[in-house]
Amino acid sequence: MMIGSEMLQGLRPRTSPQSRQAYVTLVTNADYAMGALALARSIFWSKTAADVVVMHTGSVADEVLVPLEALGCRLIGVEHLPLSDDFNERHGRSALHAAAPFTKGRKPAFHSPLDNFCKLRLWQLIDYDSCIFIDADALVLRNVDRLFDYPEFSAAPNVYEGLADFHRLNSGVFVAKPSLSTFGSMLKLLDRQGIFWPRTDQTFLQEFFPDWHGLPVFMNMLQYVWFTMPELWDWKSISILHYQYEKPWEKDHPKAEKLRPLIELWHCFHEGRALPEIATLANPREAA
């Protein structure tokens, strides 16, 4: 059993924390570094006083992290979790997508399911009392600092096609309280003989926190809602926009024309261009 300093292994922070609260994201390749840059700009734009932490794996080149560091992000290198060979084989991209295929959208080629489990290292960030994790393919559209006071584990439902999905959480946005005890318990549950998590960290977190606290869908508005449930879309209410499945920086992806206004907004943040008044943007039925 790991104790004390051993439980902090696998982290390589470059700098010290400046706050007791942090927004945290994960970067596992150059594509998600682009996403994280837009996300970080959106978080700083929201006028937060919290740290913005970018956990990054060893597959991310230093040069793609430079813009994030220049922006003021705190960079923390993370290793993959110490998982068994059998676990890694079952959750590799080809094996996982064959056993639990995505039927509603397309995951880009740069997506590696095993990388998702690195999110769990957030619970090792004991410099912080409370963290808001946000996937790197998301944008913060208004200040959400109040989430730091929400209980662990808080997440929004995985709603993007129908209301029946309210029972499933989406791990693209969640509120957590770092704890080495919690992290140790997670490692015990995560890798067991024959275990299979069909949606990787998302399935695992829902089992680990069965009584998860539900956030409004506006705290993690999934982009497909734009064309599958347009009546649910309201720019005045959306706090975090999450580009699930196809990514806004991909060239001519299959849903690009349907999602054009959302993609254009992402590019404004990524390029540091002047932003529109988000609350006045046309909702999908008005934009059609």
Secondary structure, 3 states (H helix, E strand, C coil): CCCHHHHHCCEEECCCCCCCEEEEEEECCHHHHHHHHHHHHHHHHCCCCCEEEEEECCCCCHHHHHHHHHHCCEEEEECCCCCCHHHHHHCCHHHHHHHCCCCCCCCCCCCCHHHHHHHHHHHHCCCCCEEEEECCCEEECCCCHHHHHCCCCEEEECCCCCHHHHHCEEEEEEEECCCHHHHHHHHHHHCCCCCCCCCCHHHHHHHHCCCCEECCHHHCEECCHHHHCHHHCCCCCCCEEECCCCCCCCCCCCCCCCCHHHHHHHHHHHHCCCCCCHHHCCCHHHHC
